[in-house]
Amino acid sequence: MRGNGNEVELRLPSEVWVLVAASFIIALGFGIVAPVLPAFAKSFDVGTFAVSAVISAFALVRLVFAPLSGRLVDRFGEPRVYITGILIVAFGTGACGFVGSYWQLLAFRSLAGIGSTMFTVAAVGLLIRITPPPMRGRASGLWATGFLLGNIGGPILGAALVEISIEAPFVAYSFALVVAAFVVWWFLRRSTLAALDNSVKQETLTVRAAVRLPAYRATLASGFTNGWAVFGVRMSLVPLFVVEALRSTPAVAGISLSVFAAGNAATLMVSGRLADGVGRKPVAIAGLVVSALGTTALGLSSTVPMFMVASLVAGAGAGLLNPPQNAVVADVIGEKAKGGPVLAGFQMAADLGAIVGPLLAGVLVDAFSYQAAFTLTGAMLALSLGFWFVAPETLPKKAQTHVAATVAGESGCLDEGPEVPTGERLAGRPRQPEA
C-alpha cells in the first residue's frame, strides 16, 4: 500500500500473491491428470458408467464433506486446513497411479475429493480475511486467474507425460501439490495476517443467519447455476455436441474449451477491478446476462465458427461473474466473524449445480435435443438474475481500516512493491529486540 500524509492507498497484501501462486501450481497439476483419468479408469475393463462414477465421486465427496471443512477452518484456521487438504489430495492422487483395481482407484479419488474441499474452503476464507474489503474483487480475480492459467497449461504437460506412462501424470500432480503446500507453508508460516488470532473472540456467522441475507441468497443462486453451466454442462455436453451435432472432431471440441478459457481470462481481472469500483451487483448481473446468452447460443449454433463465438461469449460471462459473487460472500462474512460454514455453503451450491446440471441436461438430450439442454442451462442462469435484482450492494462505501494498513511502514519506502511475507511481525507490529 502507499501512503501520503494521512491518506492510505490500500494494495494487495503479499500473502494474496502466495495464494495465487499456489492456485496456479494446484491447477497445473489438476490439468495434467484430468484428460488422463477417464482412460486410466477404462483400463480396468469397466463400463462407461463406472468411468463416469470416478469423475462424479470427486464432486460428490466435495459436496458431502464441505460442511465439515467449514467447521475445521473455524477451529484450526485456514493455513493449517489449507496445507492439510493439499497434502491429502497429493497422497490420494499419487496413490491412484499405483492402484491395482478399479475400486481402489475410486476410493483414492474420493479421498482426494475430501482434501480438495478442505483446501478450497480454506483458501477462499484466507483470501477474505487478509484482503482489504475494497479490494476483494481484484483478489478474487487474481486467484481465479491463477487457477485458469494452470488449467490451460496442465493438459499440455499431461499429454507429454502420458507418453512416458499412464501413471506418470498422477505422480506429477502429487509432486506439484507437495510443492504448492511447501510454498504456502514457507511464506505464511510466520505471517500474522494469515495466522489465526485466538486472543480475539470472533463470532461465527451461521449459514442460517447468512441465508436470511438477500446478498448471500443471490450468491447461492448464481453459484448453483454457474456450477451447472461451467463445471457441469460445459464439460459433459460440449465434446458430444461438437462431434454429434456439428459433425466435427474431438480436437475441435478441445479448441472450443480453450476458447472458453480465453474469454474467461480476458474478463477476470477487469471484472475484479469493476467489482471494487462500480460495485459487486452490476458486474454480477452483467456476467449472468452475458453467460446466459452465450450458453444458449451454444445449443443454437449450426456451424463451428458460430460455436466458437458462443464459447468465447460464455467464457467472458463466467469471468465477469466470478469475482463479484466471491466478493459478496466475503462482504457478507466481514472481517469480524468466522465464516467457514458460510463459505462451505457457497461451495456446496456450485458443486450441487455441477452434479445436477449434467444429469438433467443429459435427460433433455436423450428426450429432445442438445438445443433444449443448452437452452435450459441458459434459462437457469437468467433465472438467478432475479435474486441479484433484489439484493443490496455490499461494496464498502469507503476504505475501511484493515490489518494491512497498520504494517505499511514495514515495507521500507511506501512506494515499493509488496512486502515478502517473512512473517517477522507480532500483533501487526515489528518484532521488538530481545531484552
C-alpha positions, 0 to 999 in steps of 0.5 A, a space after each residue: 500500500 502507499 501512503 501520503 500524509 494521512 491518506 492510505 492507498 490500500 494494495 494487495 497484501 503479499 500473502 494474496 500473491 502466495 495464494 495465487 501462486 499456489 492456485 496456479 501450481 494446484 491447477 497445473 497439476 489438476 490439468 495434467 491428470 484430468 484428460 488422463 483419468 477417464 482412460 486410466 479408469 477404462 483400463 480396468 475393463 469397466 463400463 462407461 458408467 463406472 468411468 463416469 462414477 470416478 469423475 462424479 465421486 470427486 464432486 460428490 465427496 466435495 459436496 458431502 464433506 464441505 460442511 465439515 471443512 467449514 467447521 475445521 477452518 473455524 477451529 484450526 484456521 485456514 493455513 493449517 486446513 489449507 496445507 492439510 487438504 493439499 497434502 491429502 489430495 497429493 497422497 490420494 492422487 499419487 496413490 491412484 497411479 499405483 492402484 491395482 483395481 478399479 475400486 481402489 482407484 475410486 476410493 483414492 479419488 474420493 479421498 482426494 475429493 475430501 482434501 480438495 474441499 478442505 483446501 478450497 474452503 480454506 483458501 477462499 476464507 484466507 483470501 477474505 480475511 487478509 484482503 482489504 474489503 475494497 479490494 476483494 474483487 481484484 483478489 478474487 480475480 487474481 486467484 481465479 486467474 491463477 487457477 485458469 492459467 494452470 488449467 490451460 497449461 496442465 493438459 499440455 504437460 499431461 499429454 507429454 507425460 502420458 507418453 512416458 506412462 499412464 501413471 506418470 501424470 498422477 505422480 506429477 500432480 502429487 509432486 506439484 501439490 507437495 510443492 504448492 503446500 511447501 510454498 504456502 507453508 514457507 511464506 505464511 508460516 510466520 505471517 500474522 495476517 494469515 495466522 489465526 488470532 485466538 486472543 480475539 473472540 470472533 463470532 461465527 456467522 451461521 449459514 442460517 443467519 447468512 441465508 436470511 441475507 438477500 446478498 448471500 441468497 443471490 450468491 447461492 443462486 448464481 453459484 448453483 447455476 454457474 456450477 451447472 453451466 461451467 463445471 457441469 454442462 460445459 464439460 459433459 455436453 460440449 465434446 458430444 455436441 461438437 462431434 454429434 451435432 456439428 459433425 466435427 472432431 474431438 480436437 475441435 471440441 478441445 479448441 472450443 474449451 480453450 476458447 472458453 478459457 480465453 474469454 474467461 481470462 480476458 474478463 477476470 481481472 477487469 471484472 475484479 477491478 469493476 467489482 471494487 469500483 462500480 460495485 459487486 451487483 452490476 458486474 454480477 448481473 452483467 456476467 449472468 446476462 452475458 453467460 446466459 446468452 452465450 450458453 444458449 447460443 451454444 445449443 443454437 449454433 449450426 456451424 463451428 465458427 458460430 460455436 466458437 463465438 458462443 464459447 468465447 461469449 460464455 467464457 467472458 460471462 463466467 469471468 465477469 461473474 466470478 469475482 463479484 459473487 466471491 466478493 459478496 460472500 466475503 462482504 457478507 462474512 466481514 472481517 469480524 466473524 468466522 465464516 467457514 460454514 458460510 463459505 462451505 455453503 457457497 461451495 456446496 451450491 456450485 458443486 450441487 449445480 455441477 452434479 445436477 446440471 449434467 444429469 438433467 441436461 443429459 435427460 433433455 438430450 436423450 428426450 429432445 435435443 442438445 438445443 433444449 439442454 443448452 437452452 435450459 442451462 441458459 434459462 437457469 442462469 437468467 433465472 438467478 438474475 432475479 435474486 441479484 435484482 433484489 439484493 443490496 450492494 455490499 461494496 464498502 462505501 469507503 476504505 475501511 481500516 484493515 490489518 494491512 494498513 497498520 504494517 505499511 511502514 514495514 515495507 521500507 519506502 511506501 512506494 515499493 512493491 509488496 512486502 515478502 511475507 517473512 512473517 517477522 511481525 507480532 500483533 501487526 507490529 515489528 518484532 521488538 529486540 530481545 531484552 
